């Protein structure tokens, strides 16, 4: 699992996560994300388009980051998601939460390549 942070400007943190997010990697991912975002007073954009697998431990990690940011007055938004991430978000109804995702995905549209879906990687 890789975590890459790029600050696009003084007000936005863009973070890309690659690989699998599961029970074996979730704890390390949370520590790395918390170190990268610090007090998280601004918006954080997560690019999850290169995540090849995510389970409930990975989901708990993302929710913990979300709660950390909101406690500090910041925000976390998923800017892009792979198909495994989009499927999990749809199963837990997180895909329709405008506070967490930038654009609710239309999974059927994503599978067909139609507009209106999240930007997705072919994972």
Beta strands, then each sheet from edge to edge (+ up, - down):
strand 1: 2-9
strand 2: 12-21
strand 3: 43-54
strand 4: 75-81
sheet 1: 1+ 2- 3- 4-
end
